[in-house]
């Protein structure tokens, strides 16, 4: 389904048939607001990570303070690539 492909696109880059998923998503995405389909999808891809990172900054302020924002962000991105989320929410 489109929803499954969209979730796979934003949560699991580089896994399985990511290029196929991305190409399928591009067929469902129109050029709008002066942006092409790929740019519009990239916004969702980036915003997903930024929102998760924002939640983690709020949940682990002392760890962010110890590591610094840049190292914390890099550790988060590395972790997310190794262990993509399988749940639709960040809250249990």
C-alpha positions as CSV (number, residue, x, y, z in Angstrom):
1,X,0.0,0.0,0.0
2,X,1.0,3.6,-0.3
3,X,1.1,4.0,3.5
4,X,3.4,1.0,3.9
5,X,5.7,2.3,1.1
6,X,5.7,5.7,2.7
7,X,6.6,4.4,6.1
8,X,9.4,2.2,4.6
9,X,10.7,5.2,2.7
10,X,11.0,7.5,5.7
11,X,12.1,4.9,8.3
12,X,14.3,2.4,6.5
13,X,16.6,3.9,3.9
14,X,19.1,1.5,2.5
15,X,17.2,-1.6,3.5
16,X,15.7,-4.1,1.2
17,X,14.3,-2.6,-2.0
18,X,14.6,1.1,-1.0
19,X,15.1,2.3,-4.5
20,X,12.0,0.5,-5.7
21,X,10.0,1.9,-2.8
22,X,11.3,5.4,-3.5
23,X,10.4,5.1,-7.2
24,X,6.9,3.9,-6.3
25,X,6.5,6.8,-3.9
26,X,7.6,9.2,-6.7
27,X,4.8,8.0,-8.9
28,X,2.3,9.0,-6.1
29,X,3.9,12.4,-5.5
30,X,3.1,15.4,-7.6
31,X,5.2,18.4,-8.4
32,X,3.6,21.2,-6.3
33,X,4.5,24.4,-4.6
34,X,7.5,24.9,-6.8
35,X,9.0,21.6,-5.7
36,X,9.5,18.4,-7.7
37,X,8.4,15.1,-6.4
38,X,11.7,14.0,-5.1
39,X,12.2,17.3,-3.1
40,X,8.8,16.9,-1.6
41,X,9.6,13.4,-0.4
42,X,12.9,14.5,1.0
43,X,11.1,17.0,3.2
44,X,9.2,14.2,4.8
45,X,12.3,12.1,5.1
46,X,14.2,15.0,6.8
47,X,11.3,16.1,9.0
48,X,10.8,12.6,10.3
49,X,14.4,12.5,11.6
50,X,14.3,16.1,12.9
51,X,11.1,15.4,14.9
52,X,12.6,12.2,16.4
53,X,15.7,14.1,17.3
54,X,13.7,16.9,18.9
55,X,11.9,14.3,21.1
56,X,15.2,12.7,22.1
57,X,16.7,16.1,23.0
58,X,13.8,16.7,25.3
59,X,14.0,13.2,26.8
60,X,17.8,13.1,27.3
61,X,18.9,16.7,28.0
62,X,21.8,15.6,30.3
63,X,23.1,13.2,27.7
64,X,22.9,15.9,25.1
65,X,24.8,18.2,27.5
66,X,27.5,15.6,28.1
67,X,28.0,14.6,24.4
68,X,27.2,17.9,22.8
69,X,24.5,18.4,20.2
70,X,26.6,17.4,17.2
71,X,27.8,14.1,18.6
72,X,24.4,13.3,20.0
73,X,22.9,13.9,16.6
74,X,25.5,11.8,14.8
75,X,24.9,8.9,17.3
76,X,21.2,9.2,16.8
77,X,21.5,9.0,13.0
78,X,23.8,6.1,13.2
79,X,21.5,4.3,15.6
80,X,18.5,5.0,13.4
81,X,20.2,3.6,10.3
82,X,21.1,0.4,12.2
83,X,17.7,0.0,14.0
84,X,14.9,1.7,12.0
85,X,11.7,2.2,13.9
86,X,8.9,-0.3,13.4
87,X,6.3,1.7,15.3
88,X,4.2,4.6,14.2
89,X,4.7,6.6,17.4
90,X,7.6,7.6,19.6
91,X,5.6,7.1,22.7
92,X,4.7,3.6,24.1
